[in-house]
């Protein structure tokens, strides 16, 4: 790699923090300069993020653009970053949303402007850092750090019940994260040989690999097959379900899955537009990303056993979220509950462990960030005009806001997965993968696969019902309220903010293959790792092992070294 490639991800991650330092030096009264510097910072970060996305080569090394230097050598942790196909796609989504969030907040945020933009820039760095982390402890640091600026966004710049929503959001996510920290420390001791312990992702995964193969094989074998397990495999057989449960709970809260979803509607409703866009667009994906990257690959046997249970929760989330949307009269709360339903599809695709399901899940993570982020943006424009969230306060506004209505309809079609939009590609693949999966067989009844798929398909129908019902109530019919008769249509700034979302809806819906090509290698490796040790699963060794980048000595810490051959990686604790 060239010097620029080696440091490209560092630029993407820390450029927002550099601009935060510049904003910090500006007087609080210079609101125009503060907004301009923040927007420039996000736009520059977008350029480097797009560059990183284009520099990722599908079919090359699993993790690319890697950089690694010692951090706390005594504890075996390093600053190790890199991206695979899924991470670089979510990175692109994050930098894409950055400048649009700043533009959306231009007139919405009118007090503590400097502090708001500082929180925005710091939050951008923490989210990007979590996506590129290849050291488990480093991932945890970024994963936790993003709670602080989001807590401030909701608690300081939110609506009337903002403090309650902020505290609820913080406590829910912190509780799950602390359990995950305990599990990370346990895995650190279990997976690495004495004297060479490390928090590095590759070291931990490869250290557990052979033991995971034994545990998965014995669980699917005859009675007594688990009696001959090695020491590490026996430890995983005993403690693996508990460790998987700790990881899974932390990520399930972040998704959020039913029934640990209750913090989300409150946080969305109370958050400012920028907070809702970031929360829906990126932060919720940290949960699905965590299942994909850590929970399932680290503990495939425990994940296989838990798949039916988690799939039930995902399906309940799909249907429950949709039904709750039908019961809402608050537009923002309806959009919030739709996230519970849509993220249920992402989880169901992951749990299907099929090529179609996993691909659809990854694509749906991107789709949800585009469509739901845009819905919150558009509602924010409407709220600025009327300062009400109730459907009953609108009606017939298509007559006075035709351009806004057209934009909202396009995003609505994306949300309800109309063919030709991005949402259709993701949900269709998830449903196809679910019907082809062995979820029913894993639950002890092959016919349950049809049940899972049918309820997921019902969610698509309910999704169309609640979104079109809301559109009908808000935009069509007669202008029954005098306050709506003189609403102004979208201005140039608002139109330029919405236009990128509309373009992506069409591009991702009509030309999904370039995006799918970058996701494909990650999908293949995820499927191989999720089925490690499963009898009859055709798994190639190069798909399940993680290539390790050697840690440079402190004298040469400025540049990463060449990868260590796979044969040199310890696969099991001695």
BELHUKA-V384452 format. One record per backbone hydrogen bond with DSSP energy under -1.0 kcal/mol. CO is the residue of the C=O (numbers start at 1). NH is the residue of the N-H. If there is no record, write none. Layout:
# BELHUKA-V384452
co=<CO | CO>
nh=<NH | NH>
This chain:
# BELHUKA-V384452
co=<2 | 3 | 7 | 8 | 9 | 10 | 11 | 14 | 15 | 16 | 17 | 18 | 19 | 20 | 23 | 27 | 29 | 30 | 31 | 32 | 33 | 34 | 35 | 36 | 37 | 38 | 39 | 40 | 41 | 42 | 43 | 44 | 45 | 46 | 47 | 48 | 49 | 50 | 51 | 52 | 57 | 64 | 67 | 69 | 72 | 72 | 76 | 77 | 78 | 79 | 80 | 81 | 83 | 84 | 85 | 86 | 87 | 88 | 89 | 90 | 91 | 92 | 93 | 94 | 97 | 98 | 99 | 100 | 101 | 103 | 105 | 112 | 113 | 114 | 115 | 116 | 117 | 118 | 119 | 120 | 121 | 122 | 123 | 124 | 125 | 126 | 127 | 128 | 132 | 134 | 135 | 136 | 137 | 138 | 139 | 140 | 141 | 142 | 144 | 145 | 146 | 147 | 148 | 149 | 150 | 151 | 152 | 153 | 159 | 161 | 162 | 163 | 164 | 165 | 166 | 167 | 168 | 169 | 170 | 171 | 172 | 173 | 174 | 175 | 176 | 177 | 178 | 179 | 180 | 181 | 182 | 183 | 184 | 185 | 186 | 187 | 193 | 199 | 200 | 201 | 202 | 203 | 204 | 208 | 209 | 210 | 211 | 212 | 213 | 214 | 215 | 216 | 222 | 224 | 226 | 230 | 231 | 232 | 233 | 234 | 235 | 236 | 239 | 240 | 241 | 242 | 243 | 244 | 245 | 246 | 247 | 248 | 249 | 250 | 251 | 252 | 257 | 261 | 263 | 264 | 265 | 266 | 267 | 270 | 272 | 273 | 274 | 275 | 276 | 277 | 278 | 278 | 279 | 282 | 283 | 284 | 285 | 286 | 287 | 288 | 289 | 290 | 290 | 291 | 294 | 295 | 299 | 300 | 301 | 302 | 303 | 306 | 307 | 308 | 309 | 310 | 311 | 312 | 313 | 314 | 315 | 316 | 317 | 318 | 319 | 320 | 321 | 322 | 323 | 325 | 329 | 330 | 331 | 332 | 333 | 334 | 337 | 338 | 339 | 342 | 343 | 344 | 345 | 346 | 347 | 348 | 354 | 355 | 356 | 357 | 358 | 359 | 360 | 361 | 362 | 363 | 364 | 365 | 366 | 367 | 368 | 370 | 371 | 372 | 373 | 374 | 375 | 376 | 377 | 378 | 379 | 380 | 382 | 383 | 389 | 390 | 391 | 396 | 397 | 401 | 402 | 403 | 404 | 405 | 406 | 407 | 408 | 409 | 410 | 411 | 412 | 413 | 414 | 418 | 422 | 423 | 424 | 425 | 426 | 427 | 428 | 429 | 430 | 431 | 432 | 434 | 438 | 439 | 440 | 441 | 445 | 446 | 447 | 448 | 449 | 450 | 451 | 452 | 453 | 454 | 455 | 457 | 458 | 459 | 460 | 461 | 462 | 463 | 464 | 465 | 466 | 467 | 468 | 469 | 470 | 471 | 472 | 474 | 474 | 475 | 476 | 478 | 481 | 482 | 484 | 491 | 492 | 493 | 494 | 495 | 498 | 499 | 500 | 501 | 502 | 503 | 504 | 505 | 506 | 507 | 512 | 513 | 515 | 516 | 519 | 520 | 521 | 522 | 523 | 524 | 525 | 526 | 527 | 529 | 531 | 534 | 537 | 540 | 541 | 548 | 553 | 556 | 565 | 566 | 571>
nh=<6 | 7 | 11 | 12 | 13 | 14 | 15 | 18 | 19 | 20 | 21 | 22 | 23 | 24 | 26 | 30 | 31 | 34 | 35 | 36 | 37 | 38 | 39 | 40 | 41 | 42 | 43 | 44 | 45 | 46 | 47 | 48 | 49 | 50 | 51 | 52 | 53 | 54 | 55 | 56 | 60 | 83 | 81 | 79 | 75 | 77 | 199 | 71 | 80 | 69 | 134 | 67 | 64 | 88 | 89 | 90 | 91 | 92 | 93 | 94 | 95 | 96 | 97 | 98 | 101 | 102 | 103 | 104 | 105 | 106 | 109 | 116 | 117 | 118 | 119 | 120 | 121 | 122 | 123 | 124 | 125 | 126 | 127 | 128 | 129 | 130 | 131 | 132 | 82 | 201 | 139 | 140 | 141 | 142 | 143 | 144 | 145 | 146 | 147 | 148 | 150 | 151 | 152 | 153 | 154 | 155 | 156 | 157 | 162 | 165 | 166 | 167 | 168 | 169 | 170 | 171 | 172 | 173 | 174 | 175 | 176 | 177 | 178 | 179 | 180 | 181 | 182 | 183 | 184 | 185 | 186 | 187 | 188 | 189 | 190 | 191 | 196 | 136 | 204 | 205 | 206 | 207 | 208 | 212 | 213 | 214 | 215 | 216 | 217 | 218 | 219 | 220 | 225 | 227 | 229 | 234 | 235 | 236 | 237 | 238 | 239 | 240 | 243 | 244 | 245 | 246 | 247 | 248 | 249 | 250 | 251 | 252 | 253 | 254 | 255 | 257 | 260 | 264 | 267 | 268 | 269 | 270 | 271 | 159 | 276 | 277 | 278 | 279 | 280 | 281 | 282 | 283 | 284 | 285 | 286 | 287 | 289 | 290 | 291 | 292 | 293 | 294 | 295 | 296 | 298 | 299 | 303 | 304 | 305 | 306 | 307 | 310 | 311 | 312 | 313 | 314 | 315 | 316 | 317 | 318 | 319 | 320 | 321 | 322 | 323 | 324 | 325 | 326 | 327 | 328 | 391 | 334 | 335 | 336 | 337 | 338 | 341 | 342 | 343 | 346 | 347 | 348 | 349 | 350 | 351 | 352 | 358 | 359 | 360 | 361 | 362 | 363 | 364 | 365 | 366 | 367 | 368 | 369 | 370 | 371 | 372 | 374 | 375 | 376 | 377 | 378 | 379 | 380 | 381 | 382 | 383 | 384 | 386 | 387 | 331 | 393 | 394 | 399 | 401 | 405 | 406 | 407 | 408 | 409 | 410 | 411 | 412 | 413 | 414 | 415 | 416 | 418 | 417 | 421 | 426 | 427 | 428 | 429 | 430 | 431 | 432 | 433 | 434 | 435 | 436 | 437 | 442 | 443 | 445 | 444 | 448 | 449 | 451 | 452 | 453 | 454 | 455 | 456 | 457 | 458 | 459 | 461 | 462 | 463 | 464 | 465 | 466 | 467 | 468 | 469 | 470 | 471 | 472 | 473 | 474 | 475 | 476 | 395 | 397 | 398 | 396 | 480 | 484 | 485 | 487 | 495 | 496 | 497 | 498 | 499 | 502 | 503 | 504 | 505 | 506 | 507 | 508 | 509 | 510 | 511 | 516 | 517 | 519 | 520 | 523 | 524 | 525 | 526 | 527 | 528 | 529 | 530 | 531 | 532 | 534 | 537 | 539 | 543 | 545 | 564 | 556 | 559 | 568 | 569 | 210>
